[in-house]
Amino acid sequence: MADTSTYVGKHLLAGLTYVDADGQVVGKLQVHGVISRITEEGIFFLQTNGEEFSLPPDLDSLSAAGPGNYTLRATGEVVVDPDFVSSWTINAPPAVGGK
């Protein structure tokens, strides 16, 4: 695995979009926190509520965030100047029987 020291201790804001088997968006989630570790199992970060959250271990998914305020849609919480952002689309598997 590549050197992860650039990321550990940095603030990450991640957006996840959940899509059903028909391609329809069924949910969205925005989470943020400080990256605690990166392993072969994932990118782990501690959310402000103290809970750990993980993303797949794909460092290419992390992009430098532009400075500014990012407002979370669901809660209205404002995240100020995160270091990195990451966006994911999670697709449901096709239904059994092809539909």
Stockholm file with secondary structure:
# STOCKHOLM 1.0

chainA/1-99         MADTSTYVGKHLLAGLTYVDADGQVVGKLQVHGVISRITEEGIFFLQTNGEEFSLPPDLDSLSAAGPGNYTLRATGEVVVDPDFVSSWTINAPPAVGGK
#=GR chainA/1-99 SS CCCCTTTTTCEEEEEEEEECTTSCEEEEEEEEEEEEEEETTEEEEEETTSCEEEECSCGGGCEECCSSEEECTTTCCEEESCSEEEEEEEECCCCTTCC
#=GC SS_cons        CCCCTTTTTCEEEEEEEEECTTSCEEEEEEEEEEEEEEETTEEEEEETTSCEEEECSCGGGCEECCSSEEECTTTCCEEESCSEEEEEEEECCCCTTCC
//
